[in-house]
């Protein structure tokens, strides 16, 4: 049988209809088994950040809070009208008598006042500390315990233990306490902070604001900071958050070793701004050892007044670099004077170790044992030499004499210096200083006495002028004046004006 003839248009339409039915059936079938597919979550493979948890877990039991109390002076048992004569002899039936005698149901104010004052101890400070031995020795700051009469150590777990003061050293702001008892304490050790580098991690543990054990972290920002706290300043600067109450607490490296003792902060606002200072471990080890062994710290003593060597002073003395410590005056009967050190000497080394500044000299001498000898390298009269010095013991205190007032008379103006001088028989007194002159800029003032120029004693204007001329002939750009002020010497370099 012959099939009916179909047109292309009808074939196309039939094909589309069949395809649509098939697609509809497929969608209907798939709708019954549809499974949602979620986009993959974002994940970044970052390097593992350091965690301080292991360090903190190990060292925290060794860190304590230190509470300090001090006895207050007994208050007077008389207040207000009590100190008026006759009031304590009032008749028994006088209404004010109750203030002096306690009757039934009455309060004896005199007894209360005495009980509140006599023998009472009040909290005066609170800081941090840490154990350095299992038998109970612990370290804190001197300024935490200063003035205290009773000390309480609060352990990491909250236990409170009494402690006694072993010794303290105000010059380095360190103190040692001792907790007695049969128990063994978790303790930490000092490291060699010379191996600590700027940029190393540091973990500070302490008791800021009395909150209890608190941990902060940062890095060592700088070394050798001088903040004007004392003659032996050599602080580590760290940026870990340190606040009030952290004083005396340890700063740890990632091995759990103490690299420093948190002591001071720079804070215009009173809170942490990321600049804190810690006593280096090497200094602390020596001082703490001395305190434990004898309760005091013995330091070496040279016995000289010194000042920095500026570029002008170095030029006037013929030194290549502005380094060393310029001796302004050896003290009487000191190791320096007995060894022959003189005003105008520049100490450039001690036992072959270079001296860069007065602070450097003070630290090196203080670290020496009294009674030993040291070879002190000097720059004197344009050449180097050395002397042997027997190191003394730093006196606990030193008294200073004041200079007798000078009465200036007729003065002579010294050309090109801005100084008007008058001979006194023992140097030349400065009568006037020209405003805007080099002398005024460098701090010379009326009443100062010029005792030497270029290490040569002067007693007349001619002596000064000759010393200046000699400096010019030697090609120097500055001349060194030794100035005496209130019994203290100081050196000032004035530029040479060439004709």
C-alpha positions in Angstrom: 0.0 0.0 0.0 1.4 3.4 -0.9 1.9 5.8 1.9 0.4 9.2 1.6 2.7 11.9 0.4 3.9 14.2 3.2 5.3 17.7 2.8 8.6 18.7 4.4 6.8 21.2 6.6 4.6 18.5 8.1 7.6 16.3 8.8 9.4 19.0 10.7 6.3 19.7 12.8 6.0 16.1 13.7 9.6 15.8 14.7 9.4 18.9 17.0 6.3 17.5 18.7 7.9 14.2 19.3 11.0 15.9 20.7 8.9 18.0 23.0 7.1 15.1 24.4 10.3 13.2 25.0 11.9 16.3 26.7 8.8 16.7 28.9 8.9 13.1 29.9 12.6 13.3 30.7 12.1 16.4 32.9 9.2 14.8 34.6 11.3 11.7 35.4 14.3 13.7 36.5 12.3 15.9 38.8 11.5 13.0 41.0 15.2 12.3 41.6 16.8 15.8 41.7 19.8 16.1 44.2 21.0 19.7 45.1 24.7 20.3 44.5 26.4 23.0 46.7 29.4 25.2 45.7 32.6 24.3 47.4 33.5 26.5 50.5 36.4 28.8 50.2 39.5 27.5 52.0 43.0 29.1 52.1 46.1 27.0 52.9 48.0 29.5 55.0 51.2 28.8 57.0 50.6 27.8 60.6 50.8 30.9 62.9 52.9 30.4 66.1 51.0 29.4 69.2 52.2 30.4 72.7 49.9 28.0 74.5 52.6 25.4 75.2 54.9 28.0 76.6 52.2 29.6 78.7 51.0 26.2 80.1 54.5 25.4 81.4 55.6 28.8 82.8 52.4 30.1 84.3 52.7 28.2 87.6 56.0 30.0 88.2 54.5 33.5 87.8 52.9 35.1 90.8 51.2 38.3 91.9 53.0 40.3 94.6 50.9 42.2 97.1 52.6 44.7 99.4 51.5 46.2 102.6 53.0 48.9 104.9 52.4 49.8 108.5 50.8 53.2 108.9 51.8 55.6 111.6 49.4 55.5 114.6 46.9 58.3 114.3 46.6 60.8 117.2 44.0 59.7 119.7 42.8 63.2 119.8 40.8 64.8 117.0 39.0 68.0 116.7 37.8 69.2 120.1 39.7 66.3 121.8 42.9 68.3 121.8 41.3 71.2 123.6 42.7 71.3 127.2 40.2 70.2 129.8 37.9 68.2 127.6 39.2 64.9 128.9 38.4 66.0 132.5 34.7 66.7 131.9 32.2 65.8 134.6 30.6 62.4 134.4 27.2 63.7 133.6 28.5 65.9 130.7 27.0 64.9 127.3 30.5 64.9 125.7 31.8 62.4 128.3 30.7 59.5 126.1 33.4 60.3 123.7 36.0 59.4 126.4 34.3 56.6 128.3 32.3 53.7 126.9 29.1 53.1 128.7 26.3 50.7 128.1 25.3 50.9 124.5 27.8 53.6 123.7 30.7 53.6 121.3 34.2 54.5 122.6 35.6 56.7 119.8 39.0 56.9 121.4 39.5 53.2 121.5 38.2 52.8 117.9 40.7 55.4 116.8 43.6 53.7 118.5 42.6 50.3 117.1 42.5 51.7 113.5 45.9 53.2 113.7 48.3 51.2 115.9 50.0 48.3 114.1 47.7 48.3 111.2 49.0 47.4 107.7 47.5 48.8 104.6 48.0 47.7 100.9 50.4 50.1 99.2 51.2 48.4 95.9 50.7 45.3 93.7 52.9 43.9 91.0 54.2 40.7 89.5 57.0 38.3 90.2 58.3 34.8 89.3 60.1 31.9 91.1 63.7 31.2 90.2 64.2 28.2 92.5 62.2 25.3 93.7 62.8 26.3 97.4 60.9 29.6 97.0 63.2 32.4 95.9 61.4 34.8 93.6 62.2 38.0 91.7 60.3 41.2 91.3 61.0 45.0 90.9 62.4 47.1 93.7 59.7 49.7 93.1 57.0 47.1 93.7 58.2 46.3 97.2 59.8 49.7 98.1 58.5 50.8 101.5 56.6 47.6 102.2 56.7 45.8 105.6 54.6 42.7 104.6 54.5 40.8 101.4 52.0 38.3 100.1 52.6 36.0 97.0 49.4 34.9 95.2 50.0 31.7 93.2 48.6 30.9 89.8 46.0 28.7 91.4 44.9 31.4 93.9 46.8 30.3 97.0 48.2 33.1 99.1 51.6 32.7 100.8 53.6 35.0 103.0 57.0 36.1 101.8 60.1 37.9 103.3 62.4 40.4 101.7 65.8 38.9 101.0 67.3 42.1 99.4 66.8 44.8 96.9 68.9 47.0 94.6 67.4 50.4 93.7 70.1 51.1 91.0 68.8 48.3 88.8 65.2 48.2 90.3 65.4 44.5 91.3 64.4 42.7 94.5 64.3 39.2 95.8 61.6 37.7 98.1 61.6 34.3 99.7 58.6 32.0 100.4 59.2 29.5 103.2 57.6 26.1 103.2 58.2 22.4 102.6 56.7 22.4 99.1 58.6 22.6 95.9 57.8 25.5 93.6 57.7 25.5 89.8 60.4 27.9 88.7 61.9 29.3 85.5 65.4 30.1 84.5 67.2 33.1 83.0 68.6 32.8 79.5 71.6 34.4 77.9 70.0 37.5 76.6 73.0 38.3 74.3 71.5 35.7 72.0 68.2 37.5 71.9 67.7 39.4 68.6 65.5 42.3 67.6 62.4 40.7 66.1 62.4 37.6 68.3 59.0 36.6 69.8 58.5 37.5 73.5 55.7 36.4 75.8 54.9 38.7 78.8 53.1 37.1 81.8 51.9 39.1 84.8 49.1 40.7 86.8 48.0 43.9 85.1 45.5 46.0 87.0 45.1 43.2 89.5 43.1 41.0 87.1 45.2 37.9 87.8 47.4 35.9 85.5 47.4 37.6 82.0 49.4 36.7 78.9 50.4 39.1 76.1 52.8 38.6 73.2 54.9 40.6 70.9 58.5 41.0 69.7 61.7 42.5 70.9 61.7 46.0 69.4 65.2 47.2 70.4 68.1 46.6 72.7 70.3 48.8 74.8 67.7 51.4 75.6 68.6 54.2 78.0 65.5 55.6 79.5 67.1 57.7 82.3 66.0 55.4 85.0 69.5 54.9 86.5 73.2 54.8 85.8 73.2 51.3 84.4 70.3 51.6 81.9 70.5 48.9 79.3 66.9 47.9 78.7 65.3 45.6 76.2 62.3 47.3 74.4 59.4 45.0 73.7 56.0 45.7 72.1 54.0 43.1 74.1 51.2 44.8 76.0 52.5 45.8 79.5 50.5 47.8 81.9 50.4 48.8 85.6 50.7 45.6 87.7 53.0 43.9 85.1 56.0 45.3 86.9 58.3 42.6 88.1 56.8 40.0 85.8 58.9 37.9 83.3 59.2 38.3 79.6 59.8 34.8 78.0 61.3 33.5 74.8 59.5 30.6 73.0 61.6 28.1 75.0 60.1 29.4 78.3 63.3 31.1 79.4 63.3 34.5 81.0 64.9 37.1 78.6 64.0 40.1 80.8 62.0 41.5 83.7 59.2 43.9 82.7 59.9 47.2 84.5 58.7 50.3 82.8 56.5 51.6 80.0 56.4 54.6 77.8 52.8 55.9 78.1 51.6 59.5 77.6 48.1 58.2 78.5 49.0 55.9 81.4 48.0 52.7 79.4 49.9 50.5 77.0 51.0 52.0 73.7 53.3 49.2 72.6 56.6 50.5 74.1 57.7 48.6 77.2 61.1 48.1 78.8 62.6 45.0 80.4 65.7 44.5 82.5 67.9 42.1 80.5 68.4 38.6 81.9 72.2 38.9 82.1 72.0 41.9 84.4 69.3 40.4 86.5 71.2 37.1 87.0 74.2 38.9 88.5 72.2 41.2 90.7 69.8 38.5 91.9 72.8 36.1 92.7 74.4 38.8 94.8 71.2 39.6 96.7 70.6 35.9 97.5 74.2 35.3 98.6 74.6 38.4 100.7 71.6 40.6 100.6 73.5 43.5 98.9 75.1 44.2 95.6 78.8 45.1 95.5 79.9 47.1 92.4 83.2 48.2 91.1 84.1 51.9 91.5 86.6 54.0 89.6 85.8 57.4 91.1 85.6 59.9 88.2 83.2 62.5 87.0 82.8 62.0 83.3 80.9 63.5 80.3 80.3 62.4 76.7 82.8 63.1 74.0 81.1 65.3 71.4 82.3 65.8 67.8 83.6 69.2 68.7 85.5 67.8 71.7 86.9 65.0 69.7 88.2 67.5 67.1 89.7 69.7 69.8 91.6 66.6 71.3 92.6 65.1 68.0 90.4 62.0 68.4 89.2 60.3 65.2 85.8 59.5 66.6 83.4 61.0 69.2 83.7 58.0 71.5 84.9 57.3 75.0 84.3 59.0 78.4 85.9 62.4 79.1 87.2 62.7 82.7 86.1 66.0 84.1 87.5 65.4 87.5 88.9 62.4 89.5 87.4 62.3 93.0 89.7 62.7 96.0 91.2 59.4 97.3 89.5 57.4 94.6 91.0 54.5 92.6 91.2 56.9 89.6 93.1 59.6 91.4 95.5 57.1 93.0 96.2 55.6 89.6 97.0 59.1 88.1 94.0 59.8 86.0 93.6 63.5 85.3 91.0 66.0 84.2 90.9 66.0 80.4 91.8 62.4 80.0 89.5 60.4 77.7 88.9 56.8 78.8 88.8 54.8 75.6 89.1 51.2 76.8 88.9 49.0 79.9 90.9 45.7 79.7 91.2 46.1 75.9 87.4 46.5 75.5 86.4 49.7 73.7 84.5 52.3 75.7 81.9 54.1 73.6 80.2 56.4 76.1 80.0 57.3 79.8 77.1 54.8 80.2 79.3 52.1 78.7 82.1 52.9 81.1 79.8 52.9 84.1 78.3 49.5 83.3 81.7 47.9 82.7 83.3 49.2 85.9 80.2 48.4 88.0 80.3 44.8 86.7 83.9 44.3 88.0 84.7 42.8 91.4 86.1 45.3 93.9 89.7 44.6 94.7 90.6 43.5 91.2 92.8 45.4 88.7 91.9 46.8 85.3 94.0 48.2 82.5 92.4 51.6 81.6 93.2 52.9 78.1 93.5 56.7 77.9 93.8 59.4 75.3 96.0 62.1 76.8 97.9 65.0 75.1 97.2 63.7 71.7 98.3 60.1 72.2 97.1 56.9 73.8 98.5 55.3 76.9 97.2 53.0 79.7 97.3 52.9 83.4 96.6 50.1 85.9 93.8 50.8 88.3 92.8 48.9 91.4 88.9 48.8 91.3 87.3 50.1 94.5 83.8 49.4 96.0 81.1 51.8 95.0 80.1 53.9 98.1 76.5 53.7 99.2 76.3 57.5 99.0 78.5 60.4 98.2 78.4 64.0 99.4 79.1 66.9 97.2 80.6 70.2 98.2 79.3 73.5 96.8 81.5 76.1 95.3 82.1 79.5 97.0 80.4 82.3 95.1 82.5 84.3 92.8 82.5 88.0 92.9 83.4 89.3 89.4 85.2 92.6 89.0 86.8 94.2 85.9 86.6 91.8 82.9 88.5 91.4 79.6 86.6 90.4 76.5 88.2 87.4 74.9 88.2 87.9 71.1 86.0 85.6 68.9 84.7 83.5 71.9 81.9 85.6 73.2 83.4 85.4 76.7 84.3 88.2 79.1 86.8 86.8 81.6 88.4 88.1 84.8 91.5 86.5 86.4 91.0 85.2 89.9 94.4 83.6 90.7 92.8 80.2 90.2 91.4 80.3 86.8 89.3 82.9 85.1 85.7 83.6 86.1 83.2 84.2 83.3 81.7 87.6 83.9 79.5 87.8 80.8 78.6 85.7 77.7 77.7 87.4 74.5 74.1 86.6 73.4 74.0 84.3 70.4 77.7 83.3 70.7 79.1 79.8 70.4 79.8 80.0 74.2 76.2 80.7 75.0 75.0 78.0 72.6 77.2 75.5 74.4 75.9 76.3 77.8 78.7 78.5 79.3 77.2 81.1 81.7 78.3 83.9 84.0 79.9 82.6 87.2 81.6 79.6 85.5 85.3 79.4 85.9 87.7 78.6 83.1 90.5 76.5 84.8 92.2 75.0 81.7 92.4 75.3 78.0 93.5 72.4 75.9 94.6 70.6 79.1 96.8 73.5 80.1 96.0 75.3 83.3 95.3 79.0 82.8 95.5 81.9 85.2 95.5 84.9 82.8 94.0 86.1 79.6 97.4 85.7 78.0 97.4 82.0 78.9 94.0 81.5 77.2 95.0 83.4 74.1 98.2 81.4 73.8 96.3 78.1 74.1 93.9 79.3 71.3 96.8 80.3 69.1 98.5 76.9 69.6 95.3 75.2 68.6 95.2 77.2 65.4 98.8 76.4 64.6 98.1 72.7 65.1 95.3 73.0 62.5 92.5 72.3 65.1 89.0 73.4 64.4 88.1 73.7 68.1 89.7 74.5 71.4 88.7 72.7 74.6 87.8 74.8 77.7 87.7 73.2 81.1 84.8 74.8 83.0 84.3 74.6 86.8 80.7 75.1 88.0 79.7 74.5 91.6 82.7 72.3 92.3 82.1 70.2 89.2 84.2 70.2 86.1 82.8 70.2 82.5 84.5 70.4 79.2 83.2 72.6 76.4 84.7 72.8 72.8 84.5 76.2 71.2 85.2 76.6 67.4 88.4 78.3 66.4 87.9 81.4 64.3 90.6 81.6 61.7 92.0 84.9 60.5 
